[in-house]
Structure formats: structure tokens, C-alpha cells
């Protein structure tokens, strides 16, 4: 594996790279982002550890979905939840349940029942203008789902000004791969904008054999993901209305860790509507009332005839209603004060009266077929530009929940740009409230409270070379952990004392006359872990399902006008996970080998006519096919990925 890594490094670093559409290094560093404070600041001034992915990054890499995009970001890896569903790991901590906030044009996509994400082949990457990410705490502004990070996806609602259609077709070794068709439309109207994007996608999500908890082995290449995505918005003066519908189904041939004769299905649907207005009460005081309603069906079992066969009759709907307002006062040119508050109501309804056992189905905590969680939150933030001293941001969020302990999480960010150098010192608390299903299984749960310290240093070595590095230390108190007992078929949630991690992230970017590229390195170690289900018994510095080290490299080479080739790769060190051991005929924790996945994508822009682009490439060139591991000892065995895939993409863009 080390020889593979060294060879790959040599290939990337030797490969000249350039694209006329690439942003210059100075433009990237001075790019204004909003995710850190909800107001525009340059990347170097923003009081968070922030990553930005541009439309061009996604296009050149030939990314199929959000996983392909985020794999190249420091600190992010991925794990298996259950049933082969893929979700986040952040800086070595499993983040699948309510720890990372995922937004598309401001609409939250986290599942209300558990706070989870089902990633892969449904969010349309073709219509993304950029992604702004906080790689650290975000609760002071964004609330309880932003404990370890925020991913804010911004679509081409304002940048497109025309029509765009994309067809993507992939071929796996044993059958069809990615199938995606998307369309985007955006047009300026007097004093506003109209935007629409739609996408249909389908893909086999696994290529390889699965060995279950009984030691049985078989192919699971009939496991699929299918999805539809609609995003529609109208903006007029300061009023914005948005409708979003995201529906996708996952079919798996693995049921609760065991192979099945036929694939079975779970549905994940989100339908959301948001309305907000931004206007000025007086010259320096802006007012932003907002509201949203989100309806979901997550982990939905659509076929009642299979309830007994698969041992699952989950049919519950959830709804989140949010009403809030934010004031922003520009006290002076250098001091801004933000004040806001919101009311949130979460509700879940059981949609079947009787379960597969014949008993009436109710929530355990109230013996009813519905349940509601209520809370009010208030937040404030002050940003000060103290000229030659530093930029200082401080504030906090107070959460008053009817069901849980009250929480207050402060934040402090001090940033300073010294010519070619910059420094960020960041201290923040964050939180995660138990979700509806967490609460129903244990109404004595306490909120998680996270404390994080971060220090970032960056330096512009020359016009062509920039380096940035940060260290972080994160501790989660009262971490909420899911437990399933296969012998009794009972599930539960517990608070464990603490899970703490510490690490370093490094990034290098270079851009010469016709050469550009990038390199990232992430290293983290677990400092303390009292959550037994997350522990590795083989390495105390590791949590289950997460690599300790990750290296990514990206290079792009324009070898003639409008012809580009992109090479990128991800190296992940060994992972500790539970799997079936044939020698002992039992499930044991084992060390899994490091992986190196290399991707190549060739694009030809403006083929025959302006705006017609075609791309051809291979994902996982060496057919490494790394598995997704469960980040806990809860019975799911390593789930193989899709392996090598030949990909063709055609995009047509017509501007008004």
C-alpha cells in the first residue's frame, strides 16, 4: 500500500495542471463566505475553519454525488449506518445522528426522527454553484444539528441565467451504474429571480460480496438507490419563497446484518417550504423574519405485505415547523450586532394502527400515536473589526426546550491577517438535542455538550503557493449512543460520559502559469472514549469505523484549449471494525487494510458549439472498492462499495 501511495504522489505532483475557469489563489483566499457568521467575510477573516468547493471543482472531478465531493475535504470520512446507508464521520467521530447540519439553499435535510442523513445519488451536484462548510462547531448560530459542522449547499439560482441540462451514465463491472438526468433553469425578473432544478437518478450502490453475521457470503449487486429532487424558488425584492422535494429509496439485500434472498426497500422523503424576508427598518438596521415547514418520511417501509418477512413495519411521518426573526444592526462601519430567536415544533405520527405482532403501535413515552417536542431558542453575535489589532466575533445561543435541559453555548473567534499570513483562534461550545426517536426510547436523555478549541495558521508563500494548517481539540460530554440487543430485539439510547478527539489538518494549494493542484492531510487521535460501542479494543487512539489518517490529492491539466484531464485520489489508513472471522467462526473486531482510491476524468468543453460539454472518466481506477464500516458494534458487517465505474457525462448550457 505504501508503494501505491508513493507512486500516486509522484503522479499527481508531477502532473502539470491548469484551467482557465479555475479561480486564482488570491481570489480563493479573498472569496466571501457567509456560513461562518451569516454575513459576508473573506475566507481568511471568517471565524471558523471553512472549506469551499466551487462549481468548477465538482465539474472537473466528475463527481457523481455529494460523497464524491466531500471525500476530498479534510476531516470528512464516511461510515455505514444500517442497511448500507452511508453517513458522515467528522474528525474521527461518528456524526450520522444529528451532529452535522446539511442545508440546500437554506433548507435543512436532516431527518427529524433521528437527525440522520442518507447520502449518495440524490442531491444534484450538477446544479451546485458552491458548497461552504464549517469543519467544526456551528450550534451558536445554527442550533442543535450543527454540533460538529455545517454543510451549506448553494445552487445556481443566481449564477445560471439560462437553461442547463446534464445526462450522466455509468457502467459497473457487473451491470449498470450511475444513471442521472438533471435540468436547471434560472432567470432574472424585474426586482427578482425565478429558479427551478429537477433531477432523476438511479444507481447500483454495491459491487462485491457481503459476509453477514452468520458467516454466509453472497453478492449484493442488486442493492440500488433511486431518487428524485425538485428545487423551486421565487425571489422578489427582499422576499424569498422556496419549495424543495427530495425523495429517494434504498434497496438492500442485507437485513439487520444478515443476507436476504431478495432486496427490500426503505424510503426517505423530504418536502419543505420556506419563506423569508429581508428589509431595512432604518438605514443601519435590517429585519429578517422567516418561517419553514418540513414534512418527512424517513426509514419508511413501503410494503405492508413484507412487515412480518423482514421484521419491520416502520411507517411514521414527521414534521418540523420553524418560525423566527433576526435583526442585524450595523452599529459602525466596523461593528455589527446580530440578534435572533426562533420557535421550533417537531412532531411525529405513527401511520399504522397495529404492528406486525397485532399489537397497537404507540410511542413508548406517552402511549399515543403522535408525539411533539417544543423549544424556543435565542441567539446573538457581535463582529468587530479592530483595525490593526484583530477581528473579533463573539456570541452564543440559548435553547429552552420543554423536554430537555436548558442549554447555552457561547463562541469566540479571533482572526488576524498579517499581510501574507493569517491566524485564527477559535473557542466554542456546541450541542445536540435528542431527536424524537431518541427521546421516545429514553426520555431521561440529556443534550450532548461539545467543547472545541481550534487554531489555524495560513501563509501565502508566493503568488503560486499557499499553505494552511490547523489543530483542533474536541470533547463531547454526555454523548448519545444507540444500542441494539439482537437477542431481545430491543433498542435503546444512552448518555455516555465523554468522547474526545484531537488532531491536525493541513492543506497546500499551488497554481503556476499552467500548473495548479492541491494536497490535504488529516490526522486525528481519540483522547478519551467512554462510549463502549464506539471503542476499538485494538487501538485506543482510534474509534471504530474511522481511519486515523487521510490524504487527498487533486490535479487538473489543460493539455489544449477546452481539453482537461483531472486526477484525484483519497488515501485512508487502516480502519478497525467488526466483521465475520472465518477461522474462529465468529464476529470479531479486526484491522482492515488501508485503501487508495484513484479517479480520472477527462472533459471537453464547448464541443462543436458553445455550452456543450462532455466528460469521460473512471471512478476507482484500481478497483479498490473500499467497504463502508459501521462506526459502532451494532451488528452491521462491512458493506462493499460500487467499485470501478466508467462514467460519461454530457452537459448543455444555454444562456439568455
N, C-alpha and C positions, 0 to 999 in steps of 0.2 A: 504493500500500500504506500509506503514512503517513496518508493521509486516512481509510482504513478503520480504522487503529489509533486515531486521534484520535476518530473517531465512536464506536467501540466503548467507549473510555474514558469518554466523555461519557454513554453509555447506562448503563454499569454504575454509575458514581459517582453518577448522578442517581437511580438506582432504589432506592427505599426497600426495605429487606429485614428480615425478622424471621421467626422460627419459634419457637413455644413449646417445641419439642423441642430447639432449639439450646442448647448449653452456653454459660453466660456466659463472658466473657473471663477473669474471676478463676478460674472453675472449670477452664478450659482450661490456664491457667498453673500451677495447682496440681495438675493431673492427674498421678497417679502412673504412671510408666512403669518397665518392667523391662529393656528392651532394652539399655540402656547399661551396666548392671552385673550383671544377673540378680538384682537385688534392688530393691525399690520405692524410687523417688526422685521428687520433683516434677520437672516438665519443666524448670524453671529451674535446678534443682540437678544434673540429670543430666550427667555428664562426657562428653558427646558432642553433636554437632549433631543434634538429634532432631526429626522431624516425626511428627505423629499425625493419622490420618484416622479419623473416627468413622463408626458405622453411619448416622447421620443425614446426614453429608456425602455418602456414597455414594448413599443413597436419594434425596435431593433433586436430586442432579446427574443422575440417570437413567443412571448408569454401567452399561455392558454387560459390562465385563470389567476386568481389572487394569490394562490400558493406559489406559483412560479415567480410572481413579482416579489413577494415578501421573503422568499428564501434568500435573496441577495442582500437583505438588510441585517446589520449587526444585531446580535441579541435575540433574533427570532429563529426558532425552530418549530417543528410540528410533531404532534403525537396523535395517537388514536384515542378517541373517547370510548364509545362502544359501537358495535355493529359496523365497524370500519369507518365511522365518521371521523374526519380529520379536524383537529383544532389546534390552538396555539400553545406554545411553551415560550415564556419570556424570561430571558436571563437565567435559565435553569429551573424556573418554577412553572409547574403546570398551571396554565391560565385559561383552561377551557370553560370554567364555570364562573362567569361574572367578574373576571379580572381585567379584561381588555374591552374597551368600548369600540365598536365598529359602526361607523357612520357613512352613509352615502348621501351627499348633498344635505347634511344635517339631520337625516332621518336615521334613527337607531335601528340596527338589525339584530341586536342580541335577542335571544329567546327569553321571554318573560318567565316561563316556568322554572328554568334552571340558570338563566344567564348565559347559556352556551352559544356556540357557533357551529354551523355545519358548513365547512369550507369546501371549495372545489367546484368548478364548472357551473356557476350560476350568476355570479356578479360579472357584468360585461366589462372586461378590461379594455375592449376596443374603443369605448366611449369615455375613457378616463382622461382628463386633462392633466391632473397631477394627484398625488397622494401625499398628505402631510401627516407625519407620525410623531407622537411623543413616545420616546422609548423610556418611559419612567412614569411616576405618579401624575395623575391628572384629575383627581377627585375634587380638588378645591374649586375647580371651575365646572367640571363635567359630572360629578356625582359618583355613585357607588359602583358603576360598571367600569370606571376608569382607574381602578386601583393600581394597575401595573402598566397602563399605556392607553393611548388613543390612536386609532387609525381613521383619519378623515379623508374619505374619497371624494374628490371634486370632479364632476363630469364636465363635458364640453358645452355646457349650457350657454356660455357667453363667448367661447372662443371659436365655435364651429362656423356659424353664419352660413348655413347651407345644408346640403344633404351628405350623408356618409353611410355607405353600406359595406359590410365585411362578411366574407364567407371563409370559414376555416374548416379544413378536412384533415383528419389524421388517420394513420394506419398503424395498428399494433402488429406484433408478430403473428398473433392467432386470430385477428379479426379487426373490425373497425375500431377506431379510437375516437378522438375528438370530432364532434360534428357541431358547428356553431354558425348561426346566421344572425347578424345584428344590423340594426338600422338606427341612425341618429339624424335628427333634424333640429335646427335652431335658426331663429330669425328675429331680428330686431323689429319691434313695432314702436309706434310713437310712445315715448316715455317708458318703454319696457322691452320685454323679451318673451318669446314662446319657445319651449324646448320639449322634445319628445325623443326617447330612445326605447327600443324594444330589442329583446334578444331571445332566441330559442337555442337550446344546447342539449346535447346528449353525449355520453361517453362511457365506455367501459372503464371502470376505475381500478381494476386489478388484473394483473397478468402474472400468474405463478401459482404455486401450490401453497395451501394453508394446512398447518398441522394443529389440530384442536387439542383441548384439554384431555381428551381420551386417547390421544396418540394417533387418531385417524388422520390421514393425509389425502388431500384431493385438490383439484383445480377449482378456482373460484373466478374464472374468467367470464362468467355471466353476471357478475356484480356490476351494476350500472348507476349512473347519475343522469337524471333528466331535469331540465329546468326551463322556466320562462321568466322574463324580467321586463317590467314596464316602468318607466320613469317619465312623468309628465309634469311640467311646471309652467306657470304663467307669472310674470313679474310686471307690475305696473306702478311706476313711480316707486314708492317705498314699500309697496305691498307685494308679498310673495305667497303664492299658493302652490303646493306640490302634492302630487299623488304618486305613490310608489307601490308596485305589486311585485313580489318576489316569491315564486313558487318552485320548489324542486323536490324530487323524490329520489330516494336512495334504495336500491335493491341490493340485498346481500345474501350470500349463501352461507353465512356464518350467523348462528343464532345463540346469543349469550355464551360465546366461546366455543360452540360445537358446530360442526358442519351439518348442513341440511341437504336434503335431496333436491330441493328447488329453491330458487331465490325468493325472498319475501321483501316486502316494501314498507318503508316509512316515509311519510310526507312532512315537509317543512314549508309552511306558507306564511307570508307576511303581507298584509295590506295596510298601508299607512297613509294618512293625510295630515299635512301640516299647513299652518297659516301664521305668518308673522309680518309685522310692520315695523319699519324703522323711519322715524321722523324726528324733527327737532322741536322741542318745546320752547327753547330760547336759543340764541346763537350758539352757545357752547354746551348745551345740554340736549343730548339725544335720548329718545324714548323708544324702547323695543318690546312691545307686548307680543307674546307668541303662544301658540297652542298646538297640540297634536293629539291624534288618536291612532293607536296601532292595534290591529287585530291579528292574532296568530293562531295557527295550528302547528304545533311542533311535536315531533316524535309520534305523529298521528298514524294509527294502524287503520288503513282504509277498508279492509276486507273483514267484516264480522264473521264470515264463514271460516276464517283462519284463527279465530280467537283461541280456541282450545288447542289446535295443532301446534301453534307457535308459542302458546302460553303467554299471550299478551293481548289486552283489549283496550289499549290506551287511546281514548278519544276524548280529549279535553281542548277547549278553546280558551285563549287568554286575551286580555285587552289591557292596554295601558293608556290612560288619559292624563295629559300634562297641560297645565295652564300656568303661565309665568310672565314675568316682565323684567326688563333690565334697563337701568339708567346708566348713561355714560356721560360724565361731566369733565370737560377739558378745563381744569382749573387755571392752568397757564399753558404756554406752549410746551412746557417740559414736564407737566404733572397731569395725570389722568386718573380719575376715580370711577370705578365701576361698582354698581350695587344692584343686586337682583334677588329674586325669590320665585319659587315655583311650588305648585301643589301637584302631587302625583298619586293616582289611584291605580293599583294593579288588581285585576280580577281574573279568576279562572272558573270555568263552568264545566262540569262533567256532563258529557253529551249522551251517555248511555245509562239507563236506569239500573240495569243489572249486569254484573260481570260474568265471566266465563264459568264461575263457580255457581252461579244462580243467585248469589247474594246481592243485595242492594249496594251500589257503589256510592260512597260518600267520602268527603275529606275527613281524615282521622282527627284533625284538631277541633272541628265543630260539628261533625256528624251531619253535614249538609252537602248538597250537590254543587255549592258555589262557595267561594271564599274571596275576601278583599283585603288588601294591605294598603294602608294610607300613610302618607308622610308629607310634611312641609319642609322645604329647605331654603336657606338664605345664604347668599354668598357676597363677598366683597373683594375688591382688588384695587391696589394703588400702584401705578407705574410712575417712576420718577427718573428723569434724565438729569443727573447731577453734573453735567458737562464734563469737566476734566477728572472727576472722581470716579463715577461708575453709573450704570443704570441699575436701579433697584426696583424690584417687584415684590410686593408682599400682600397677603390677604388670607382668606380662609373660607370654609363652608361649614355651616351648622345644619345638621339634619335632625329633625324632630319627627320620629316615627312612632306611630301608635303601638306597633307590635314589638319594637326592639329598643335597646338602649339608645339614648341620645348620643350623637357623635359630633365632634368638632375637629376639623383637620386644617391646620394652618400651612402656609407655604412661604418660602423666602427665596428669592433669586437675585443674585448679584452678578452682573455681567459687565465686562470692560473690554473695549477694543483698543489695543495699543498699536496703531499703525498696521503692520502686517500680522500682529499676534492678537489673539483674543483669549479671554479666560471667563469661565462660568463657574460660580459656586452656588449649588442648589441644595436646599434642605426642604423637605416636605413630608407631611403625613398624608395618608390616603385611607380609604375604607371601602369595604364591600358589605352591603346589607344582605342577609339571607334572602333568597328568592322565595316564590310561593311554595314550590315543592320542597325546598329546604325546610321552610317553616312548618309545613304540614307533617313532615316526618319527625321534626324535633322543634317544638315551639319554645324551647329554652335556649335556642342558639343565640349567641352574641355576634354582633358585627365584627368582621376582621378589621384590624387597625394596622396599617403598614407605615413604617418609618424608613425613609430613603435619603441618603446623602450622595451627592454626585459632584464631581469636579471634572470639567472639560477644559482642555487647552488645545488651541489650534494655531497654526503658523503658515503664512504664505511664504514658502521658501523662495519662490520666483513666480513670474507670470505663468509659469508652466507647471508648477508643483505645489501642492497643498497637502498638509498633514493635519489630522485631528485625532485626539485621543481623549478618553475619559475613563475614570474609575467610578465604581458605584458600590454602595453597600445598602442592602435592603433587608428588612426584618418584618415578617408578618406575625402579629400576635393574634391568638385565638383563630387560627386558620381553620376554615370549614372544609371537612373532608367527607366524601361519600364512601359508604361501606356496604357491600353486598355479601350476604351469607348464602352461599349456594345450597347448603344443607337444609336450611329452613325456608329458603326463597323469600327472605326478608331483607329490606334495605333500610339504611339509616344514615343520618348525618351527625357528625360530632365536631365540637371545637377542640383542636389540639393547641398546646401552648405556643409553639413558635416554629417557624421555618425561616431561616436567614441565609442569604447568599451574598457573595462579594466577587467582583470581577473587574475586568478591563476590556474596553472596546477601542479598536484602532482603525483608522481609515486613511488611505492615501489616494489622491487623485492627481493624474498628470495629463497635460494637454499641450503638446508641441505643435509645430506647424501642421503636420499631418499625422500626429500621433496623440492619442488620448487613451486613458484607461483608468482602472480603479482596482483597489485591493482593500479588503477588510479582514480583521481578525477579532474574534471574540473568545475570551477565556473567563470562565466563572467557576467558583467552588462553593459548595454548600458549607456554611459555617455551623449551623445548628439545625436539627430536624427532629422534632418530637412526634411528627405525624408518621406513625409506623407504616402505613400503607404506601407512603411515598419514599421510604428509606431503601437505600441499597445496602445489603449486608456485605457486599464485596468491596465497596469503596465508599467510605464515609463522606468523601468530597463530592459525591455525585448523588443526584436524585434519580429515581427510576425514569427511564424513557427519554432522557435528555443527554446530549453529548456535552462534555466539558469544554471542548474546543471546536471552533468553526472558522473556516477560512473561505472567503469568496473572492472571485476574480472576474472581471468583466473587461472585454476588449472589443473595439469596433474598428474596422478597416474599410475605408472607401477606396477601392483599388482603381476605380474610374468614376466619372461623373454618374451619379444616381445608382451606382452599384455598391452595396455594402455587405460585409460579412461580419457577423457578431459571434464571438466565442465567449461563453461564460461557464463557470463551474462552481460547485459547492463541495467542500471537503468537511466532513463531520467525523470527529473522533469516536472511539468506541462508546457504546451505549449499554447500560445494564438494564435488563428486562427479563420478565418471566416468560418462559417458553417450555415446550414439552421436550424432555430429555429421553431419547430412545434407550440409552444404556440403563438408566435407573427406572424407566417406565413411570416417570412422574414429572410433574411440573416443577421446575426449579428456576431460580434466578441465575442467569448466565450473562457473560460478557459477549456482546455482539460486535462483529468486526467493524472497523472504520469504513466509511464509504466516500467515494469520489464520483460525483455525477457531472458530466460534461455535456454542454448543449451547444449546437452550432446552428446559426440561422442566417440565410442569405436573402437580401432584399433588393429588388429593382424598383426604384421609384419612377413615376411618370412614364410608364410603359406605353408607347405609341401616342398617348395623349396625357396632358397634364392632369394629375389627380388619380391616375390608375396605378396602384402599387401592387406588386406581387412578392410574396416571400415563400421560401422553401427551406426546410431545415430538419434537423433530427434532435429530438429531446432524448436525453440519456444515451449519448452516443455509444458508450461502452456497455450498455445494457446492465448497469449495476443493480438497478431495481431495488433500492433500499426499502425495507419494510417500515411501516408505522407501528411504533410500540406504545403500549398503554403505560401511562406515567404513574401507575399505581398497581398494587397487587390485587386486582379485582376480576381476574379470570379471563381476560381477553388476550389471546396469543398474538404474536407478530403478524401483521396484516400486509401482504405484499402489495407493492405499488403497481403502476401500469407498465413500467419498464420502457424499453426503447420504442419511440414513436416517430414515424416520418410525418412531417407536417407541411401542409400547403395553405397559404393564406392570400386572399385577393381582397383588396380594399379599393373602393371607388369613392372619390370625394368631389362634390360639385359645389362651388361657392356661388352665392348670389351676386 
